[in-house]
Amino acid sequence: MDGFFGYNKIKMALEDMEKTTFIIQWGTFCYKVMPFGLKNEALFHDMMHREVEVYVDDMIAKSRADQDHVRDLKKLFERLRKYHLCLNPTKCTFEVKFGKLLGFIISEKGIKVDPDKVRAIIEMKPPQIEKELTTIGAPIFKLLKKNQKKEWNEDCQQAFEKIKDYLREPPVLVPPVDERPLIMYLTVLEESMGCILGQHDESGKRE
């Protein structure tokens, strides 16, 4: 759902107005409504990450079961009505199994990249100058070595296509399954650490 209530529409709490104070040559002023750059308002704080997800004026009402969806929508509409906020009917869809949000396709299966957002990668041409080679990686870096013949051969093209394929179809983020064990993968260096949490899918493949 898309709202007409983005920035400069939602009133701020009186005690928070002074936190937006700014001084210019005509005097001292503060905002009375939510300006751009502040943290999302708390109109849906008790519903966040359960029934709704909100980003500025874009909202998703989500339900685990079909029979709960009408109840969740009713609760959301009551909140909008209470604060005199309006939706844009031309940009709202209801009772759908998937949709686009912030450059991703959200569905009951998980989260994956919107194909429209990776179109530039799909249509990317092979690099033409040495500076462009530094952004490609893999065996292509061999072309940067001194006294190395600068020839874009079949190996380079295959590496280039593999990178594009990976960026075009990254792993799908899926919700965890309660009865399956979690697997943590760690990468630990002297000054940093990274980790990822995953599970095996029905076929035993890591996801």
Order of alpha helices (4+ residues) and beta strands (2+ residues): alpha-beta-beta-beta-beta-alpha-beta-beta-beta-alpha-alpha-alpha-beta-beta
